[in-house]
Amino acid sequence: MASFPKLRLTTTWLIHLLFQTKGYGLENIPATGPFVVVSNHASFLDPYLIGFTSINRQVGFMAKEELFKVPIFGSIIRYCGAFPVKRGTRDDSAIQHFHDFLHSGKPLVLFVEGTRTLTGELQKAKKGSGMLIYNAKVPVIPAYIDGTFKCWPKGQLLPRSGKTSVTYGPTINLDDLYREPADKKTYEKIATRMMESIARLKPTQA
């Protein structure tokens, strides 16, 4: 199978052609080391568009375990850095994989809403995302993905072309919350702050 850089190169033209993807705020992305991009989630396109716009190395991201059972698609997302997570319960294996990925010096993408939106609107961030960030304590970069809901919403079989963008904000300051106890209340505060940072990046409509 082709290496990740070659895969990226061969798909670049397709992304430009179909989705006219643009990245903004790229100066906020760390050049080296582990970090987590926290983002809204509207489409299957989202993980790749973040990697495409911002990071010249492979990123990891969680995906529901059912997707890995889909022929061909499951193999593709695993090759692109995805690892399975069981939804609706605590998945210690996925949590360990999350931290191992960061400890190896690689970046991760975390969709803090936990699942794709059904309406195109932002959802509440999950407390579990706050727990992951609290324990990781690496730079956290907010991102807002725009346009993918129109191109490939949940329930639509295949994507359609359209304009998409990813806007990145400065590192979220969580130092005060890292000093609080490791409990659900603190995790909720972290999740809320991350979602607020993401919401502020939403493009204003003309």
Secondary structure, DSSP 8 states (H G I E B T S, - for coil): ---HHHHHHHHHHHHHHHH--EEE-GGGS-SSS--EEEE---STTHHHHHHHHH-SS--EEEEEGGGGGSTTHHHHHHHTTEEEE-TTS--HHHHHHHHHHHHTT--EEEETTSS--SSSS-----HHHHHHHHHH-S-EEEEEEESHHHHS-TT-SS------EEEE------HHHHTS-SSHHHHHHHHHHHHHHHHTTS----
